[in-house]
Amino acid sequence: MKKAVLFDLDDTLLWDARSVQEAFRATCDYAAEKTGVDPVALEEAVRGEARAIYEAFEAFPFTKMIGINPFEGLWARFAEGQQQEFRQLEQFVPSYRKSAWTKGLAALGVNDEQLGAELGEMFPAERRKRPLVYEETFEVLKKLQGSYKLLLLTNGSPDLQREKLTGVPELAPYFDHIIISGEFGRGKPDVTIFQHALEKLELPAEACVMVGDKLTTDILGANTAGIDSVWINREGVNRNDDIIPTYTIKSLNELFAIIEA
């Protein structure tokens, strides 16, 4: 029987992908009303431009190591964090947001820098309106609390991850410990952040399980640290790599059969 459960945050407990999708939809629909562009095509164009700009930024290797994706850059402030790269990000993101949306519009034949700037500020506001949580999240955490130690292990910028938790204030109190990669200095799948989590829990690896949605971070890191890994695969995605989770589930409710065995 396990004694502790480590949880990822985004797209494991919080439905971040849907929050981002809905924010894009609202922003792109507004742009469509203004210009007549296809909102679906605009979202695709902006996502592509955002990735290209983000990956060319000098601090991109740091963001990849910490685990900050391009679309978090479209609404994060990066006002916290001790590393110099967070200050670079803080200065970078205002122009990044404007450029991504302006270039996305231009890709569809609309050259309007002012509208690009407006959309660049609208998207963060729309994202902040949508702190979405999976239906089973609180039911599962409530059942686990008191019987198991609970630790939240999340990649990302300190202020952004805390803002996500503040948007769902009932979530953080369930956890004995919360570890954010941007505070620790290394992100999943680096084995050191998992070892740090075990030290916080004061438990050996075999007494814990790690639950997460990303094979390349949550599952790979847990496997490397000797922690049983539970891949939450709600969409029924087929694995196409050599990262093999200890268990695979489609709902967090399936977790109890694993940890009680």
DRENDO-1510 file (C-alpha; in Angstrom, 1 decimal, always signed):
<recs>
REC; n; res; u; v; w
REC; 1; MET; +0.0; +0.0; +0.0 .
REC; 2; LYS; +1.3; +3.4; -0.9 .
REC; 3; LYS; +1.7; +6.2; +1.6 .
REC; 4; ALA; +1.9; +9.3; -0.7 .
REC; 5; VAL; +0.6; +10.6; -4.0 .
REC; 6; LEU; +2.4; +13.2; -6.0 .
REC; 7; PHE; +0.2; +15.1; -8.5 .
REC; 8; ASP; +1.0; +17.1; -11.5 .
REC; 9; LEU; -1.2; +20.3; -11.8 .
REC; 10; ASP; -1.9; +21.3; -15.4 .
REC; 11; ASP; -4.1; +18.9; -17.3 .
REC; 12; THR; -4.1; +16.5; -14.4 .
REC; 13; LEU; -6.1; +18.4; -11.8 .
REC; 14; LEU; -6.7; +21.7; -13.6 .
REC; 15; TRP; -8.1; +21.6; -17.2 .
REC; 16; ASP; -5.5; +24.0; -18.5 .
REC; 17; ALA; -5.8; +22.9; -22.2 .
REC; 18; ARG; -9.5; +23.8; -22.2 .
REC; 19; SER; -8.9; +27.1; -20.4 .
REC; 20; VAL; -6.4; +28.1; -23.1 .
REC; 21; GLN; -8.6; +26.8; -25.9 .
REC; 22; GLU; -11.6; +28.8; -24.7 .
REC; 23; ALA; -9.5; +31.9; -24.3 .
REC; 24; PHE; -8.3; +31.6; -27.8 .
REC; 25; ARG; -11.8; +31.0; -29.1 .
REC; 26; ALA; -13.1; +34.2; -27.4 .
REC; 27; THR; -10.2; +36.3; -28.6 .
REC; 28; CYS; -10.3; +35.0; -32.1 .
REC; 29; ASP; -14.1; +35.4; -32.3 .
REC; 30; TYR; -13.6; +39.1; -31.4 .
REC; 31; ALA; -11.0; +39.4; -34.1 .
REC; 32; ALA; -13.3; +37.8; -36.6 .
REC; 33; GLU; -16.0; +40.4; -35.8 .
REC; 34; LYS; -13.5; +43.1; -36.3 .
REC; 35; THR; -11.9; +41.9; -39.5 .
REC; 36; GLY; -13.9; +39.0; -41.0 .
REC; 37; VAL; -11.0; +36.5; -40.6 .
REC; 38; ASP; -11.7; +32.8; -39.9 .
REC; 39; PRO; -11.3; +32.5; -36.1 .
REC; 40; VAL; -10.1; +28.9; -36.4 .
REC; 41; ALA; -7.5; +29.8; -38.9 .
REC; 42; LEU; -6.4; +32.7; -36.8 .
REC; 43; GLU; -5.9; +30.6; -33.7 .
REC; 44; GLU; -3.8; +28.2; -35.7 .
REC; 45; ALA; -1.7; +31.0; -37.1 .
REC; 46; VAL; -1.2; +32.7; -33.7 .
REC; 47; ARG; -0.2; +29.4; -32.1 .
REC; 48; GLY; +2.4; +28.9; -34.9 .
REC; 49; GLU; +3.8; +32.4; -34.7 .
REC; 50; ALA; +3.9; +32.2; -30.9 .
REC; 51; ARG; +5.9; +29.0; -31.0 .
REC; 52; ALA; +8.4; +30.4; -33.5 .
REC; 53; ILE; +9.0; +33.7; -31.6 .
REC; 54; TYR; +9.2; +31.9; -28.3 .
REC; 55; GLU; +11.7; +29.3; -29.5 .
REC; 56; ALA; +13.9; +32.0; -30.9 .
REC; 57; PHE; +14.1; +33.9; -27.6 .
REC; 58; GLU; +17.4; +33.7; -25.8 .
REC; 59; ALA; +15.9; +32.3; -22.6 .
REC; 60; PHE; +14.0; +29.5; -24.4 .
REC; 61; PRO; +16.4; +26.8; -23.2 .
REC; 62; PHE; +15.7; +27.9; -19.6 .
REC; 63; THR; +11.9; +27.9; -20.2 .
REC; 64; LYS; +12.1; +24.4; -21.7 .
REC; 65; MET; +14.2; +23.2; -18.7 .
REC; 66; ILE; +11.7; +24.7; -16.2 .
REC; 67; GLY; +8.7; +23.6; -18.2 .
REC; 68; ILE; +7.0; +26.9; -19.4 .
REC; 69; ASN; +5.3; +26.5; -22.7 .
REC; 70; PRO; +4.7; +29.2; -25.4 .
REC; 71; PHE; +1.0; +29.7; -24.5 .
REC; 72; GLU; +1.8; +30.3; -20.9 .
REC; 73; GLY; +4.0; +33.1; -22.2 .
REC; 74; LEU; +1.0; +34.6; -23.9 .
REC; 75; TRP; -0.6; +35.4; -20.5 .
REC; 76; ALA; +2.1; +35.1; -17.7 .
REC; 77; ARG; +3.7; +38.1; -16.1 .
REC; 78; PHE; +6.9; +36.4; -14.9 .
REC; 79; ALA; +7.1; +38.9; -12.0 .
REC; 80; GLU; +8.7; +36.3; -9.6 .
REC; 81; GLY; +11.5; +33.8; -9.7 .
REC; 82; GLN; +15.1; +34.3; -8.6 .
REC; 83; GLN; +16.9; +33.4; -11.9 .
REC; 84; GLN; +17.9; +36.1; -14.3 .
REC; 85; GLU; +15.9; +34.4; -17.0 .
REC; 86; PHE; +12.7; +35.4; -15.3 .
REC; 87; ARG; +13.6; +39.0; -15.6 .
REC; 88; GLN; +14.3; +38.5; -19.3 .
REC; 89; LEU; +10.9; +36.9; -19.6 .
REC; 90; GLU; +9.2; +39.7; -17.8 .
REC; 91; GLN; +10.6; +42.2; -20.2 .
REC; 92; PHE; +10.0; +39.9; -23.2 .
REC; 93; VAL; +6.4; +39.0; -22.9 .
REC; 94; PRO; +4.6; +42.3; -23.6 .
REC; 95; SER; +6.2; +42.5; -27.1 .
REC; 96; TYR; +5.9; +38.7; -27.5 .
REC; 97; ARG; +2.1; +38.9; -27.0 .
REC; 98; LYS; +1.7; +41.7; -29.5 .
REC; 99; SER; +4.0; +40.2; -32.1 .
REC; 100; ALA; +2.3; +36.8; -32.0 .
REC; 101; TRP; -1.1; +38.2; -32.5 .
REC; 102; THR; +0.0; +40.8; -35.1 .
REC; 103; LYS; +1.9; +38.2; -37.1 .
REC; 104; GLY; -1.0; +35.8; -36.8 .
REC; 105; LEU; -3.3; +38.4; -38.3 .
REC; 106; ALA; -0.8; +39.2; -41.0 .
REC; 107; ALA; -0.6; +35.5; -42.0 .
REC; 108; LEU; -4.3; +35.8; -42.9 .
REC; 109; GLY; -3.9; +39.1; -44.8 .
REC; 110; VAL; -4.8; +41.5; -42.0 .
REC; 111; ASN; -2.0; +44.0; -41.3 .
REC; 112; ASP; -3.2; +45.8; -38.1 .
REC; 113; GLU; -0.6; +46.3; -35.4 .
REC; 114; GLN; -3.1; +48.1; -33.2 .
REC; 115; LEU; -5.5; +45.2; -33.3 .
REC; 116; GLY; -2.6; +42.8; -32.7 .
REC; 117; ALA; -1.7; +44.7; -29.5 .
REC; 118; GLU; -5.4; +44.7; -28.4 .
REC; 119; LEU; -5.7; +41.0; -28.9 .
REC; 120; GLY; -2.4; +40.4; -27.1 .
REC; 121; GLU; -3.9; +42.0; -24.0 .
REC; 122; MET; -7.3; +40.5; -24.4 .
REC; 123; PHE; -6.1; +36.9; -24.5 .
REC; 124; PRO; -4.5; +37.0; -20.9 .
REC; 125; ALA; -7.8; +38.5; -19.6 .
REC; 126; GLU; -9.9; +35.8; -21.2 .
REC; 127; ARG; -7.5; +33.1; -19.9 .
REC; 128; ARG; -7.8; +34.5; -16.3 .
REC; 129; LYS; -11.6; +34.2; -16.5 .
REC; 130; ARG; -11.3; +30.4; -16.9 .
REC; 131; PRO; -9.8; +28.5; -14.0 .
REC; 132; LEU; -11.3; +25.2; -15.0 .
REC; 133; VAL; -11.0; +22.0; -13.0 .
REC; 134; TYR; -11.8; +18.4; -14.0 .
REC; 135; GLU; -15.0; +17.1; -12.6 .
REC; 136; GLU; -13.4; +14.4; -10.5 .
REC; 137; THR; -10.5; +16.5; -9.0 .
REC; 138; PHE; -12.0; +17.4; -5.7 .
REC; 139; GLU; -13.9; +14.2; -5.2 .
REC; 140; VAL; -10.6; +12.2; -5.5 .
REC; 141; LEU; -8.5; +14.6; -3.4 .
REC; 142; LYS; -11.2; +14.6; -0.6 .
REC; 143; LYS; -11.0; +10.8; -0.5 .
REC; 144; LEU; -7.2; +10.8; -0.4 .
REC; 145; GLN; -6.8; +13.5; +2.2 .
REC; 146; GLY; -6.0; +12.2; +5.7 .
REC; 147; SER; -5.1; +8.7; +4.4 .
REC; 148; TYR; -2.2; +9.7; +2.2 .
REC; 149; LYS; +0.4; +12.4; +2.1 .
REC; 150; LEU; -0.3; +14.6; -0.9 .
REC; 151; LEU; +2.3; +16.6; -2.8 .
REC; 152; LEU; +1.8; +18.9; -5.8 .
REC; 153; LEU; +4.7; +18.8; -8.2 .
REC; 154; THR; +4.3; +21.3; -11.0 .
REC; 155; ASN; +6.5; +22.8; -13.7 .
REC; 156; GLY; +6.2; +26.5; -14.4 .
REC; 157; SER; +6.8; +30.0; -13.3 .
REC; 158; PRO; +6.3; +30.6; -9.6 .
REC; 159; ASP; +3.8; +33.5; -10.0 .
REC; 160; LEU; +1.9; +31.9; -12.8 .
REC; 161; GLN; +1.5; +28.5; -11.0 .
REC; 162; ARG; +0.4; +30.3; -7.8 .
REC; 163; GLU; -2.0; +32.4; -9.8 .
REC; 164; LYS; -3.6; +29.2; -11.2 .
REC; 165; LEU; -3.9; +27.9; -7.6 .
REC; 166; THR; -5.4; +31.2; -6.4 .
REC; 167; GLY; -8.0; +31.0; -9.2 .
REC; 168; VAL; -9.2; +27.7; -7.6 .
REC; 169; PRO; -8.7; +28.5; -3.9 .
REC; 170; GLU; -10.1; +25.1; -2.7 .
REC; 171; LEU; -7.2; +23.2; -4.3 .
REC; 172; ALA; -4.0; +24.1; -2.5 .
REC; 173; PRO; -5.2; +23.2; +1.1 .
REC; 174; TYR; -5.4; +19.5; +0.1 .
REC; 175; PHE; -1.6; +19.4; -0.3 .
REC; 176; ASP; +1.0; +18.8; +2.4 .
REC; 177; HIS; +3.7; +20.3; +0.1 .
REC; 178; ILE; +3.7; +22.3; -3.2 .
REC; 179; ILE; +6.8; +22.3; -5.3 .
REC; 180; ILE; +7.1; +24.6; -8.3 .
REC; 181; SER; +9.9; +24.0; -10.7 .
REC; 182; GLY; +10.6; +27.7; -11.2 .
REC; 183; GLU; +11.3; +28.0; -7.4 .
REC; 184; PHE; +13.3; +24.8; -7.2 .
REC; 185; GLY; +15.5; +25.6; -10.2 .
REC; 186; ARG; +15.0; +22.5; -12.2 .
REC; 187; GLY; +11.8; +21.1; -13.9 .
REC; 188; LYS; +10.4; +17.6; -14.5 .
REC; 189; PRO; +11.7; +15.2; -15.8 .
REC; 190; ASP; +14.9; +16.1; -14.0 .
REC; 191; VAL; +15.4; +13.5; -11.3 .
REC; 192; THR; +16.5; +16.1; -8.7 .
REC; 193; ILE; +13.1; +17.7; -8.4 .
REC; 194; PHE; +11.6; +14.2; -7.7 .
REC; 195; GLN; +14.3; +13.5; -5.1 .
REC; 196; HIS; +13.5; +16.8; -3.5 .
REC; 197; ALA; +9.8; +15.8; -3.3 .
REC; 198; LEU; +10.7; +12.5; -1.6 .
REC; 199; GLU; +12.8; +14.5; +0.9 .
REC; 200; LYS; +9.8; +16.7; +1.6 .
REC; 201; LEU; +7.6; +13.7; +2.1 .
REC; 202; GLU; +10.2; +11.8; +4.2 .
REC; 203; LEU; +9.4; +8.7; +2.3 .
REC; 204; PRO; +11.2; +6.2; +0.0 .
REC; 205; ALA; +10.4; +6.1; -3.7 .
REC; 206; GLU; +8.6; +2.8; -3.4 .
REC; 207; ALA; +6.0; +4.3; -1.0 .
REC; 208; CYS; +4.9; +6.9; -3.5 .
REC; 209; VAL; +3.1; +7.2; -6.9 .
REC; 210; MET; +3.3; +10.1; -9.3 .
REC; 211; VAL; +0.2; +11.0; -11.3 .
REC; 212; GLY; +0.5; +13.1; -14.4 .
REC; 213; ASP; -0.6; +13.6; -18.0 .
REC; 214; LYS; +2.7; +14.1; -19.7 .
REC; 215; LEU; +4.9; +11.1; -20.5 .
REC; 216; THR; +8.0; +13.2; -21.2 .
REC; 217; THR; +7.9; +15.0; -17.8 .
REC; 218; ASP; +5.7; +13.4; -15.2 .
REC; 219; ILE; +6.2; +9.8; -16.2 .
REC; 220; LEU; +9.8; +9.9; -17.4 .
REC; 221; GLY; +10.9; +11.7; -14.3 .
REC; 222; ALA; +9.0; +9.4; -11.9 .
REC; 223; ASN; +10.4; +6.3; -13.6 .
REC; 224; THR; +13.9; +7.7; -13.4 .
REC; 225; ALA; +13.5; +8.4; -9.7 .
REC; 226; GLY; +12.2; +4.9; -9.0 .
REC; 227; ILE; +8.6; +6.1; -8.3 .
REC; 228; ASP; +5.7; +4.2; -9.7 .
REC; 229; SER; +4.2; +6.3; -12.4 .
REC; 230; VAL; +0.5; +6.7; -13.2 .
REC; 231; TRP; -0.3; +8.2; -16.6 .
REC; 232; ILE; -3.7; +9.9; -16.7 .
REC; 233; ASN; -4.7; +9.5; -20.4 .
REC; 234; ARG; -8.2; +10.9; -20.6 .
REC; 235; GLU; -8.1; +11.2; -24.4 .
REC; 236; GLY; -7.0; +7.7; -25.1 .
REC; 237; VAL; -3.7; +8.8; -26.8 .
REC; 238; ASN; -1.5; +6.1; -28.2 .
REC; 239; ARG; +2.1; +6.1; -26.9 .
REC; 240; ASN; +4.7; +6.4; -29.7 .
REC; 241; ASP; +7.8; +6.4; -27.6 .
REC; 242; ASP; +9.7; +4.2; -25.2 .
REC; 243; ILE; +8.5; +5.9; -22.0 .
REC; 244; ILE; +6.4; +3.3; -20.3 .
REC; 245; PRO; +4.2; +4.2; -17.3 .
REC; 246; THR; +3.7; +1.8; -14.5 .
REC; 247; TYR; +0.0; +2.3; -14.8 .
REC; 248; THR; -2.4; +4.0; -17.2 .
REC; 249; ILE; -5.8; +5.4; -16.2 .
REC; 250; LYS; -8.5; +7.4; -18.0 .
REC; 251; SER; -10.0; +8.9; -14.8 .
REC; 252; LEU; -8.5; +9.9; -11.5 .
REC; 253; ASN; -11.1; +7.7; -9.9 .
REC; 254; GLU; -9.2; +4.7; -11.1 .
REC; 255; LEU; -6.3; +5.7; -8.8 .
REC; 256; PHE; -7.6; +4.1; -5.7 .
REC; 257; ALA; -7.3; +0.5; -7.0 .
REC; 258; ILE; -3.6; +1.2; -7.7 .
REC; 259; ILE; -2.6; +2.8; -4.4 .
REC; 260; GLU; -4.6; +0.5; -2.2 .
REC; 261; ALA; -3.2; -2.7; -3.8 .
</recs>
